[in-house]
Amino acid sequence: MGIERVDPLWSGVAELLGRGQCIEAIQLIRSAAPDLSLHGAVDYIQAVTDGQPAPDHVRSRLPQPPAERVVRWALSGPNPEPAA
């Protein structure tokens, strides 16, 4: 079991960029981080398109993605009986 961060902002921006909606991607970033400059939003978009982490000056202004617990079950093993 581990902790994995899933960034919904990153996913949303990547999806919008995939559909060619750059203006909407910038609006999404700016709504998530209102104090981020337009230049910072463009830097974030560049990081998404390059598959790189966002630069530090951008990341510090963005909300942290929620931590999700990832549980992996072995499907081939026996199912343990509860202790009585």
C-alpha positions as CSV (number, residue, x, y, z in Angstrom):
1,M,0.0,0.0,0.0
2,G,1.3,3.4,-0.8
3,I,0.4,7.1,-1.2
4,E,0.1,8.4,-4.7
5,R,-0.6,12.0,-5.7
6,V,-3.1,12.4,-8.5
7,D,-3.2,16.0,-9.9
8,P,-6.6,16.8,-11.3
9,L,-5.4,20.2,-12.5
10,W,-2.6,18.5,-14.5
11,S,-5.1,16.0,-16.0
12,G,-7.6,18.7,-16.8
13,V,-5.1,20.9,-18.5
14,A,-3.7,17.9,-20.5
15,E,-7.2,17.0,-21.6
16,L,-8.0,20.6,-22.7
17,L,-4.7,20.9,-24.6
18,G,-5.4,17.6,-26.3
19,R,-8.6,19.0,-27.7
20,G,-6.8,22.2,-28.8
21,Q,-8.4,24.4,-26.1
22,C,-5.4,26.4,-25.0
23,I,-7.4,29.4,-23.8
24,E,-9.6,27.2,-21.6
25,A,-6.5,25.5,-20.2
26,I,-5.1,28.9,-19.2
27,Q,-8.5,29.8,-17.6
28,L,-8.5,26.5,-15.7
29,I,-5.0,27.2,-14.3
30,R,-5.8,30.8,-13.4
31,S,-9.0,29.8,-11.6
32,A,-7.1,27.2,-9.6
33,A,-4.4,29.7,-8.7
34,P,-5.8,33.3,-9.0
35,D,-2.5,34.9,-7.9
36,L,-0.6,33.1,-10.7
37,S,0.5,35.4,-13.5
38,L,-0.3,34.7,-17.1
39,H,3.4,33.9,-17.7
40,G,3.2,31.4,-14.8
41,A,0.1,29.7,-16.5
42,V,2.0,29.5,-19.8
43,D,5.0,28.0,-17.9
44,Y,2.6,25.4,-16.5
45,I,1.2,24.6,-19.9
46,Q,4.7,24.2,-21.3
47,A,5.5,21.8,-18.5
48,V,2.4,19.7,-19.2
49,T,3.1,19.5,-22.9
50,D,6.7,18.5,-22.2
51,G,5.7,15.9,-19.6
52,Q,7.8,17.7,-17.0
53,P,7.0,18.8,-13.4
54,A,5.8,22.4,-13.1
55,P,8.6,24.9,-12.3
56,D,9.0,25.8,-8.6
57,H,7.8,29.4,-9.0
58,V,4.5,28.0,-10.5
59,R,4.2,24.9,-8.2
60,S,4.4,27.1,-5.1
61,R,1.2,28.9,-6.1
62,L,-0.8,25.9,-7.1
63,P,-3.1,23.9,-4.7
64,Q,-1.6,20.6,-3.7
65,P,-3.3,17.6,-5.3
66,P,-5.1,15.3,-2.9
67,A,-3.3,12.3,-1.5
68,E,-5.0,9.0,-2.4
69,R,-4.3,5.7,-1.0
70,V,-3.6,3.1,-3.6
71,V,-4.4,-0.5,-2.6
72,R,-3.4,-3.4,-4.7
73,W,-4.9,-6.8,-4.2
74,A,-3.4,-10.0,-5.4
75,L,-6.2,-11.7,-7.4
76,S,-4.5,-15.1,-7.7
77,G,-3.9,-15.8,-4.0
78,P,-6.4,-17.3,-1.5
79,N,-8.9,-15.1,0.2
80,P,-8.0,-15.2,4.0
81,E,-10.8,-16.2,6.3
82,P,-11.7,-13.7,9.1
83,A,-10.4,-14.8,12.6
84,A,-13.3,-15.9,14.8
